[in-house]
Amino acid sequence: MDTRNEPIYLRPAGLVIIVALLTAMKLFAASQAHFVEDEAYYRIWGLNPALSYFDHPPMIGWWIAIGQAVFGDTVFAVRAMVVLSGLIGSLALWRTTSILFNRTAAGWAVLFLNTSLLVGIGGILATPDAPSVLFWGLSLWALAELSRSHNANWWLVVGLMAGCGLLSKYSVLFLGAGIVLWLLWVPDARRWWRSWQLWAGGLIALLCFAPVLYWNHAHEWASFYKQFGRAGAGGFTAKYVFEFFGALIGLLNPLIAILAGFGAYHMVKGLKARDGAPSLLLLSVAPFLLYLLYHSLHARVQANWPAPLFPAFAIMAAVFVANVKMRTRVWQRVGGVGVLLGIVVALIVQLHAVEPITGQFARKDPTFQLRGWPAIGASVQAIADAEDAAFVATTSYGLNGQLDFLFKDKLPVFQVTERVRYLMTPPPDIVLLEKPGLYVTEDRRNQADELQKVFEKVEEVAELERMVEGVRLERLIVYKIEGPTGPVLEPVRYR
């Protein structure tokens, strides 16, 4: 396709400028905005790299460890690799779309992904979704190179990228199912079954995943029970389906979601004709999307779960807008407005994440988890000094992560419950527990009654309010605890 008459923002130079500006905004927010709860928890993973963890495979912990090795134990260090992954993912997406379709579609795809609300704007948060999105996208890139070159050695790259994806999040297993469907459905792809590189690529993926398998074997398959136990949990209900689709459309960017829907509809023709590119795109996302739909018929689908599908959705939207036969000013304008909407929302959200514009939305504000923590840390520190506390105990992993960061190099912080989350760290010194300490808890998760069973003294000493712009987000209660009468730490329970 001749791209000389394309708008400048679709050309490589224009794309580089736009992505660079969006990345600069991410860097600013990533260095200035405080942690959300999960990030604070994963920071502890980075400080204690392990083969795997109770909640997820280890990749995000390894990424954080790399950032901490370069930038120290800082907020930016936790997020540095995540921001970098956005650049690598954009480049891979452009190449993938160029190979499977054309350069015009590639330009739109990069713009659509970078202006999606979950992956584009939320692309500073250090969670397992970030590496899973990257390596799912890199697997698609390697498959695109395979389709173009017919060089079987690309299966080795596919295996490596998919294996790294499995080290990121278990949901990448569904990508493997999609690849198998593509190999069975497309006649031209079936020949790869006779290629040793296909099987070697599968072995590479398995070897990459081996640390997770070993860790689970050594810990009674705890992580597998936690994550795979969610499938089909609960009875049948339709109340979460509309919530799932609403969140999916909203976080993709409503206008881009409309274009992606039209793009998927038109690609079904290619799927029926068993064309390679449309079939690869649709079949690679189908198993995971169907699982999420199935899950929504039993329980809530968390808004971040579909994130690995967003690069494919961006391609679907881009191909629809860029297709010569159906491209009109109307659809180009819809795409352009969607991109502009995403940029404006990104600017507002990133600035709001750093410095709140208003606090009136309280806990309905998606950024509420970022707020008020330095003030809470200062208040708890003053109480610790006044009470001569030797440690801080918690019963919530999110609060534990926040306080552990705020009290680094000051006081030891540990969670007395859910000890299976902290297998990678040594338990607190028993001598330390014999000294006075503080128990800090959110009011809604207060387990002071349970602590009274193992401490002689559990005395409330303060109530704190986590605030944003004068609006209360939640109440925290601080207790002084001393005189252990039995084991303080909950025994490790794998399931």
C-alpha positions in Angstrom: 0.0 0.0 0.0 1.3 3.5 -0.9 1.7 5.4 2.4 3.1 8.7 1.0 -0.3 10.4 1.3 -0.9 9.2 4.9 -1.2 11.7 7.7 2.2 12.4 9.3 1.1 10.9 12.6 0.9 7.5 10.9 4.4 7.7 9.5 7.3 6.3 11.5 8.6 9.8 12.4 5.2 10.9 13.6 4.6 7.7 15.6 8.0 8.0 17.2 7.2 11.6 18.4 3.8 10.6 19.7 5.0 7.5 21.5 8.0 9.4 22.9 5.7 12.1 24.3 3.4 9.5 25.9 6.4 7.7 27.3 7.7 11.0 28.8 4.3 11.4 30.5 4.6 7.8 31.9 8.2 8.5 33.1 7.0 11.5 35.0 4.1 9.7 36.6 6.1 6.6 37.3 8.7 8.5 39.2 6.3 10.8 41.1 3.1 8.9 41.9 3.0 6.6 44.9 2.5 2.9 44.7 -0.8 1.1 44.5 -1.2 -1.7 46.9 -0.2 -4.5 44.6 2.9 -2.7 43.4 4.1 -2.1 47.0 3.7 -5.9 47.6 5.6 -6.8 44.4 8.4 -4.5 45.4 9.1 -7.0 48.2 9.4 -9.7 45.4 12.0 -7.5 43.7 14.0 -7.3 46.9 13.8 -11.1 47.3 14.1 -12.7 43.8 12.8 -16.3 43.8 12.0 -19.1 41.3 8.3 -18.2 41.7 5.8 -16.9 44.2 2.4 -17.8 45.8 0.4 -15.4 43.7 2.0 -15.4 40.3 5.1 -16.6 38.3 8.2 -14.6 39.0 8.8 -12.3 36.0 7.5 -9.1 37.5 9.6 -9.7 40.6 12.6 -10.2 38.3 11.8 -7.0 36.4 11.6 -5.0 39.6 14.9 -6.5 40.8 16.6 -5.2 37.7 15.1 -1.8 38.2 16.2 -1.8 41.9 19.7 -2.8 40.9 20.0 0.2 38.7 17.9 2.9 40.5 17.8 1.7 44.1 14.8 0.9 46.3 12.6 3.7 44.8 9.2 4.0 43.3 10.6 4.6 39.9 12.9 1.5 40.1 9.8 -0.7 40.6 8.2 0.7 37.4 11.3 1.3 35.2 11.1 -2.0 33.3 7.4 -1.6 32.8 7.8 1.7 31.0 10.6 0.3 28.9 8.4 -2.7 28.0 5.8 -0.3 26.5 8.4 1.0 24.0 9.5 -2.5 23.1 5.9 -3.7 22.8 5.0 -0.7 20.5 7.9 -1.6 18.2 6.9 -5.2 18.1 3.3 -4.3 17.4 4.3 -2.1 14.5 6.4 -4.8 13.0 3.7 -7.5 13.5 0.9 -5.5 11.9 3.2 -4.4 9.0 3.9 -8.1 8.2 0.4 -9.4 8.6 -1.4 -6.5 7.0 0.3 -3.2 6.0 2.2 -0.2 7.3 -0.9 2.0 7.5 -2.6 -0.5 9.8 0.7 -0.7 11.7 0.6 3.0 12.4 -3.0 2.9 13.6 -2.3 -0.1 15.8 0.5 1.6 17.6 -1.6 4.6 18.2 -4.6 2.6 19.4 -2.6 0.5 21.9 -0.8 3.5 23.3 -4.0 5.4 23.8 -6.0 2.5 25.3 -6.9 3.3 28.9 -5.6 0.1 30.5 -2.4 -0.7 28.6 -1.5 2.7 27.3 -2.4 4.9 30.3 -2.1 2.3 33.0 1.2 1.2 31.5 3.2 2.5 34.5 1.9 0.0 37.1 4.3 -2.8 38.0 2.0 -5.8 38.0 2.3 -9.2 36.3 0.1 -7.9 33.5 2.9 -5.7 32.1 5.3 -8.6 31.2 2.4 -10.8 30.1 1.2 -8.2 27.6 4.8 -7.7 26.3 5.6 -11.4 25.8 2.2 -12.2 24.4 2.8 -9.5 21.9 6.3 -10.7 21.2 5.0 -14.2 20.6 2.6 -12.8 18.0 5.5 -10.9 16.4 7.6 -14.1 16.1 4.6 -15.9 14.6 4.2 -13.1 12.1 7.8 -13.4 11.1 7.3 -17.1 10.7 4.3 -16.6 8.4 6.3 -14.1 6.3 9.6 -15.9 6.0 8.5 -19.6 6.2 11.7 -20.0 8.2 11.0 -22.8 10.8 13.7 -21.4 13.1 11.2 -18.7 14.2 9.4 -21.4 16.2 12.4 -21.3 18.6 11.7 -17.6 19.1 8.0 -18.3 19.5 8.9 -20.8 22.2 11.2 -18.4 24.0 8.7 -15.6 24.0 5.8 -17.8 25.0 8.0 -19.3 27.8 8.8 -15.8 29.1 5.1 -15.1 29.0 4.4 -18.2 31.1 7.0 -16.8 33.6 4.8 -13.7 33.7 1.3 -14.9 34.2 -0.5 -18.3 33.8 -3.1 -16.8 31.4 -0.4 -17.1 28.6 -1.3 -20.8 28.6 -4.3 -19.7 26.6 -2.0 -18.3 23.9 -0.6 -21.8 23.4 -4.1 -23.1 22.9 -4.7 -20.4 20.3 -1.5 -21.3 18.4 -2.6 -25.0 18.3 -6.0 -23.9 16.9 -4.2 -21.9 14.2 -2.0 -24.9 13.3 -5.0 -27.1 13.0 -7.3 -24.6 11.2 -5.0 -23.0 8.5 -4.0 -25.5 5.8 -0.7 -23.7 5.1 0.2 -23.9 8.8 -0.4 -27.6 9.2 3.0 -28.4 7.6 4.7 -27.1 10.7 3.6 -30.2 12.6 6.4 -32.0 10.7 9.0 -29.4 11.7 11.4 -30.3 14.5 11.7 -26.6 15.3 8.0 -26.5 16.3 8.5 -29.2 18.9 11.8 -27.7 20.0 10.0 -24.3 20.5 7.5 -26.1 22.7 10.3 -27.6 24.7 12.0 -24.2 25.1 8.7 -22.8 26.5 8.5 -25.7 28.9 12.1 -25.2 30.1 11.4 -21.5 30.6 8.4 -22.5 32.8 10.4 -25.1 34.7 11.3 -22.8 37.6 7.6 -22.3 38.3 6.8 -26.0 38.0 9.7 -26.8 40.4 8.6 -24.1 42.9 5.0 -25.4 42.9 6.2 -29.0 43.3 8.2 -28.0 46.3 5.3 -26.1 47.8 2.3 -28.5 47.3 1.3 -26.8 44.1 0.1 -23.8 46.1 0.1 -21.2 43.3 -1.7 -23.5 40.9 -4.4 -24.2 43.4 -4.8 -20.5 44.1 -5.0 -19.4 40.4 -6.6 -22.4 38.6 -9.1 -22.8 41.4 -10.8 -19.7 40.2 -12.1 -21.3 37.0 -15.8 -21.9 37.3 -15.8 -21.0 40.9 -19.3 -20.2 42.1 -22.7 -21.0 40.7 -24.1 -19.8 37.3 -25.0 -16.1 37.3 -25.4 -13.4 34.6 -24.8 -10.4 36.8 -21.1 -10.1 36.0 -21.3 -10.5 32.2 -22.3 -6.9 31.4 -19.8 -5.6 34.0 -17.1 -7.6 32.1 -18.0 -6.2 28.7 -18.4 -2.7 30.1 -15.0 -2.8 31.7 -13.4 -4.3 28.6 -14.9 -1.6 26.3 -14.1 1.2 28.7 -10.5 0.3 29.4 -9.7 -0.4 25.8 -11.1 3.0 24.9 -14.8 3.1 23.8 -14.1 4.4 20.3 -11.2 2.0 19.7 -13.4 -0.9 21.1 -16.1 -0.1 18.5 -13.5 -0.2 15.7 -12.0 -3.4 17.1 -15.5 -5.0 17.0 -16.0 -4.0 13.4 -12.5 -5.2 12.6 -13.1 -8.6 14.2 -16.4 -9.0 12.4 -14.7 -8.4 9.0 -11.8 -10.7 9.9 -14.3 -13.6 10.4 -14.5 -13.7 6.5 -10.8 -14.4 6.5 -11.2 -17.0 9.2 -13.8 -18.8 7.2 -11.5 -18.7 4.2 -8.7 -20.1 6.4 -6.5 -17.1 5.6 -3.3 -17.1 7.7 -3.3 -13.5 9.1 -6.9 -13.1 10.2 -7.0 -16.7 11.5 -3.9 -16.2 13.5 -5.2 -13.0 15.1 -8.7 -14.3 15.9 -7.7 -17.8 17.0 -4.8 -16.6 19.2 -7.2 -14.5 21.3 -10.3 -16.8 21.2 -9.4 -19.3 24.0 -8.6 -16.6 26.6 -11.6 -14.5 25.6 -13.9 -17.4 25.8 -12.5 -18.4 29.2 -13.0 -14.8 30.5 -16.6 -14.9 29.2 -17.1 -18.3 31.0 -15.6 -16.9 34.2 -17.9 -13.9 34.0 -20.9 -16.3 34.1 -19.7 -17.5 37.6 -17.8 -14.7 39.2 -16.3 -11.2 38.6 -13.6 -10.8 36.0 -11.0 -8.3 37.3 -10.6 -5.4 34.9 -6.9 -6.0 34.3 -7.3 -9.7 33.3 -7.9 -9.1 29.5 -4.8 -6.9 29.2 -2.8 -9.4 27.1 -5.5 -9.3 24.4 -5.3 -5.5 23.9 -2.4 -5.6 21.3 -4.6 -7.9 19.1 -7.6 -5.8 19.7 -5.6 -2.7 18.6 -4.6 -4.6 15.4 -8.2 -5.5 14.7 -9.3 -1.8 15.0 -6.3 -0.7 12.9 -7.0 -3.1 10.1 -10.6 -1.9 9.9 -9.7 1.7 9.7 -6.8 1.1 7.3 -8.6 -1.2 4.9 -8.7 0.3 1.4 -12.1 -0.9 0.5 -13.9 0.3 3.6 -11.7 3.2 4.6 -13.7 6.5 4.7 -13.3 9.8 6.3 -15.9 8.8 8.9 -13.9 5.9 10.2 -10.6 7.7 10.0 -12.2 10.5 12.1 -13.5 8.0 14.6 -10.0 6.5 14.9 -8.5 10.0 15.2 -11.0 11.1 17.8 -10.3 7.8 19.7 -6.6 8.5 19.7 -7.1 12.2 20.7 -9.5 11.1 23.5 -6.9 8.6 24.8 -4.1 11.3 24.8 -6.3 13.8 26.6 -7.4 11.2 29.2 -3.7 10.0 29.6 -2.6 13.6 30.3 -5.3 14.2 32.8 -4.9 10.8 34.6 -1.1 11.0 34.7 -1.2 14.5 36.2 -4.0 13.5 38.5 -2.0 10.5 39.7 0.9 12.8 40.7 -1.1 15.7 42.1 -4.9 15.1 42.7 -7.1 17.5 40.9 -10.0 16.8 43.2 -10.7 14.3 46.1 -14.5 14.4 45.8 -14.7 11.0 44.1 -12.9 9.4 47.1 -12.7 5.6 46.7 -14.5 5.8 43.4 -11.4 7.5 42.0 -9.3 4.8 40.3 -6.2 6.5 41.8 -7.4 6.3 45.4 -4.9 3.6 46.3 -2.0 6.1 45.6 -3.2 8.7 48.1 -2.2 9.7 51.5 0.5 7.2 52.3 3.5 9.5 53.2 1.3 11.2 55.8 0.2 7.8 57.2 3.9 6.7 57.4 4.8 9.9 59.2 2.0 9.4 61.7 2.8 5.8 62.4 6.5 6.7 62.8 5.6 9.3 65.5 3.5 6.7 67.3 6.3 4.1 67.1 8.8 6.6 68.5 6.4 7.5 71.4 5.6 3.9 72.2 9.2 2.7 71.7 8.0 0.1 69.2 10.5 -2.3 67.7 8.4 -3.5 64.8 5.1 -3.0 62.9 2.7 -5.9 62.3 -0.1 -6.1 59.7 -2.7 -8.5 58.5 -3.1 -7.2 54.9 -0.6 -7.8 52.1 -1.4 -4.4 50.5 -1.0 -2.4 53.7 2.1 -4.5 54.6 3.7 -3.5 51.3 2.9 0.2 51.7 4.3 0.3 55.3 7.3 -1.9 54.4 8.3 0.8 51.8 7.6 3.7 54.1 9.6 2.2 57.0 12.5 0.8 55.0 15.8 1.2 57.0 13.7 2.3 60.0 11.5 -0.5 61.5 10.9 -4.1 60.4 7.4 -4.6 59.0 5.8 -8.0 58.5 2.4 -9.6 58.0 1.5 -12.1 60.7 -1.2 -13.7 58.5 -1.0 -15.3 55.0 2.7 -16.3 55.6 2.6 -18.4 52.4 3.0 -15.0 50.6 6.4 -14.5 52.1 8.2 -17.8 51.6 11.0 -15.9 49.8 11.9 -13.9 52.9 13.2 -15.0 56.3 10.6 -14.9 59.1 11.0 -12.1 61.7 13.5 -12.8 64.5 11.6 -14.4 67.5 13.6 -12.1 69.9 12.2 -9.1 68.1 8.6 -10.2 68.7 9.3 -10.2 72.5 9.6 -6.5 72.3 6.7 -4.0 72.2 5.4 -3.4 68.7 2.6 -1.8 66.7 -0.3 -3.5 64.9 -1.6 -1.3 62.0 -4.8 -2.3 60.2 -7.5 -0.9 58.0 -10.7 -0.6 60.0 -12.6 -2.9 57.5 -9.9 -5.6 57.9 -9.3 -5.4 61.7 -8.2 -8.6 63.3 -7.2 -7.2 66.7 -9.5 -9.8 68.3 -7.3 -12.6 66.9 -4.1 -10.9 68.1 -5.5 -10.8 71.6 -5.2 -14.6 71.6 -1.4 -14.4 71.2 -0.4 -11.2 73.0 -1.0 -10.2 76.6 -1.6 -6.6 75.6 -3.4 -5.3 72.5 -4.2 -1.7 73.2 -5.6 0.8 70.7 -3.4 3.9 70.7 -4.5 5.9 67.6 -7.0 6.2 64.8 -5.6 7.6 61.5 -7.4 8.7 58.4 -5.9 8.4 54.9 -7.0 11.5 53.1 -7.0 13.1 49.7 -7.7 16.8 49.4 -9.6 16.8 52.7 -11.7 13.8 51.8 -11.4 10.6 53.9 -10.5 7.4 52.0 -10.3 5.0 54.8 -9.7 4.8 58.6 -6.6 2.9 60.0 -6.3 1.8 63.6 -3.0 1.5 65.4 -2.6 -0.8 68.4 0.3 -1.3 70.7 1.0 -5.0 71.1 3.4 -6.7 73.6 3.9 -9.9 75.6 3.5 -12.8 73.2 1.8 -15.7 74.8 2.1 -18.1 71.9 3.2 -18.3 68.3 2.7 -14.9 66.7 3.1 -15.8 63.0 0.3 -17.8 61.4 1.6 -21.2 60.2 2.2 -21.4 56.5 -0.9 -23.0 54.8 -0.4 -23.7 51.1 -4.1 -24.1 50.5 
